[in-house]
Amino acid sequence: MSQPRSGLLSGLIVGFVATLVCAIAQAAVLLYGDRFIPAAFLTASDGLWAMTTIAFASALLLSLLVCLFRPGSRLLPWWSGLCSAAAVALGWTTARATTTGGRPDLSLERLITNFPAELTGLWPSLKDSWEPWLPLVLAALTAYFLVRVRVRRVRARRASLTPPEDPAPAEPEYRAPFEPLQSPSSPSRPTGDLFTPRDSGQA
């Protein structure tokens, strides 16, 4: 019987595709979130709580996409956490690269031109402040633990469905050449037993 596949390759591909999808979705929320999200929430703590909530939602979406393929490899939770943090960072960079004067400017030429500079400028903001780390860490931990729970359930279910292996056959009993075959269930009667009554017919 063939062993069930771990789903590592498909999980890696799905995680990469989910990263792009979540990055685009997060950039769209950052660009047009003021149309359906209250302004008081967007401006609270200089937008930290809004960015954290959006990053958490992005991690949930990525975890859902990965878990749909029933992952069984123990490497996929780590990969999912990395992809979730990358999706958040790419979403921020995409939103900044397509913004002009505080307004969205969805131009492919502008995105290609400004994306490298915005991505390079992301590291100084991470190095100078702890606040951008909060959404990144939350997204990574959320995706990691959700996919890990799914992996454990998939592995436990596969283990319950796998039939037990047949025990090894017992080795035959060794007998020396010309040794008569004796049944172990009928041992010979010992001779000279003091507690055995003698036959009355014998002299």
C-alpha positions in Angstrom: 0.0 0.0 0.0 1.4 3.4 -1.0 2.1 5.9 1.7 0.0 9.1 1.6 1.8 12.1 0.2 2.8 14.9 2.6 1.5 17.7 0.3 4.7 19.7 0.7 5.1 20.7 -3.0 1.5 21.6 -3.4 1.6 23.5 -0.1 4.6 25.5 -1.2 2.9 26.5 -4.4 -0.4 27.3 -2.8 1.4 29.4 -0.1 3.2 31.4 -2.8 0.0 32.0 -4.8 -1.8 32.9 -1.5 0.9 35.4 -0.7 0.2 37.3 -3.9 -3.5 37.1 -3.4 -3.4 38.4 0.2 -0.9 41.1 -0.7 -3.2 42.4 -3.4 -6.2 42.2 -1.2 -4.5 44.0 1.7 -3.3 46.7 -0.7 -6.8 47.2 -1.9 -8.1 47.5 1.7 -5.4 50.1 2.5 -6.2 52.1 -0.6 -10.0 52.0 -0.4 -10.6 51.2 3.2 -11.7 54.7 4.0 -14.9 54.1 2.0 -16.3 51.3 4.3 -14.2 51.5 7.4 -14.9 54.2 10.1 -12.3 57.0 10.0 -12.0 56.8 13.8 -10.7 53.2 13.6 -8.3 54.0 10.7 -6.7 56.9 12.6 -6.6 55.2 16.0 -3.0 54.9 17.3 -1.7 56.4 14.0 -3.4 53.5 12.1 -1.6 50.8 14.1 -4.8 48.9 15.1 -6.2 49.1 11.6 -3.0 47.8 10.0 -2.9 45.0 12.7 -6.5 44.0 12.0 -6.0 44.0 8.3 -2.8 41.9 8.7 -4.7 39.4 10.9 -7.5 39.1 8.3 -4.9 38.5 5.6 -3.3 35.7 7.7 -6.7 34.1 8.1 -7.3 34.2 4.3 -3.8 32.7 3.6 -4.3 30.0 6.2 -7.7 29.0 4.7 -6.2 28.7 1.2 -3.4 26.5 2.5 -5.6 24.3 4.6 -8.0 23.6 1.7 -5.3 21.3 0.3 -5.0 19.1 3.4 -1.4 19.8 4.2 0.5 16.9 5.9 4.1 18.2 6.0 5.5 19.7 9.2 7.3 22.3 7.2 4.1 24.0 5.9 3.3 25.8 9.1 6.7 27.6 9.0 6.2 28.3 5.3 2.7 29.7 5.9 4.0 32.0 8.7 6.7 33.3 6.4 4.3 33.8 3.5 1.8 35.6 5.7 4.4 38.1 6.9 5.6 38.5 3.3 2.0 39.2 2.2 1.7 41.9 4.8 4.9 43.6 3.7 4.1 43.4 0.0 0.6 44.8 0.7 2.1 47.8 2.4 4.6 48.3 -0.4 2.0 48.0 -3.1 -0.3 50.5 -1.4 2.5 53.0 -1.0 3.7 52.6 -4.6 0.3 53.3 -6.0 -0.6 56.3 -3.9 -0.2 59.9 -5.1 -0.9 62.8 -2.8 -2.9 60.5 -0.5 -5.1 59.2 -3.3 -4.9 55.9 -5.1 -3.2 55.9 -8.5 -3.6 52.4 -9.9 -1.1 52.7 -12.7 1.0 49.7 -13.7 3.8 52.0 -14.8 3.8 53.8 -11.5 3.8 50.5 -9.6 6.8 49.2 -11.5 8.6 52.4 -11.0 8.0 53.0 -7.3 7.8 49.4 -6.0 11.6 48.8 -5.7 12.1 52.1 -3.9 9.2 51.5 -1.5 10.3 48.0 -0.8 13.8 49.2 0.0 12.5 51.9 2.3 10.5 49.5 4.3 13.5 48.2 6.2 14.5 51.5 7.8 10.9 51.9 9.2 11.2 48.4 10.7 14.6 49.2 12.2 13.6 52.4 13.8 10.2 51.5 15.4 8.6 48.4 16.9 5.1 49.3 15.7 5.4 47.9 12.1 6.6 44.6 13.7 3.3 44.0 15.5 1.2 43.3 12.3 4.0 41.3 10.8 4.5 39.1 13.9 0.7 38.7 14.5 0.2 37.6 10.9 3.1 35.1 11.0 2.0 33.5 14.3 -1.7 33.3 13.2 -0.9 31.5 10.0 1.7 29.3 11.7 -0.6 28.0 14.4 -3.7 27.6 12.2 -1.8 25.6 9.6 -0.1 23.6 12.3 -3.4 22.5 13.8 -4.6 21.5 10.4 -1.4 19.5 9.7 -1.8 17.6 13.1 -5.4 16.7 12.3 -4.5 15.5 8.8 -1.6 13.4 10.1 -3.8 11.9 12.9 -6.5 11.0 10.4 -4.1 9.4 8.0 -2.5 7.4 10.9 -6.0 6.1 11.9 -6.7 5.0 8.4 -3.4 3.3 7.8 -3.7 -0.5 8.5 -1.3 -2.0 11.0 1.7 -3.8 9.7 1.6 -7.7 9.8 3.6 -9.2 12.6 6.8 -11.0 11.5 6.2 -14.8 11.1 7.5 -16.9 14.0 10.7 -18.8 13.3 10.4 -22.6 13.3 11.8 -24.5 16.2 15.3 -25.8 15.7 15.8 -29.6 16.0 19.2 -31.3 15.8 19.6 -34.0 13.2 18.1 -37.5 14.1 16.4 -35.9 17.1 12.9 -37.5 17.6 10.0 -35.2 17.5 8.4 -34.8 20.9 5.2 -33.2 21.8 5.7 -30.5 24.5 2.1 -31.0 25.7 2.6 -34.6 26.9 5.7 -34.8 29.0 7.2 -38.1 29.9 6.4 -39.5 33.4 9.4 -39.1 35.7 10.8 -42.3 37.1 11.8 -42.8 40.7 9.3 -40.4 42.2 9.0 -41.2 45.9 5.5 -39.7 46.1 4.0 -41.8 43.2 2.2 -45.0 44.4 3.7 -48.2 43.1 1.7 -50.5 41.0 0.3 -53.3 43.1 0.7 -55.8 40.2 4.5 -55.4 40.2 6.7 -57.5 42.5 
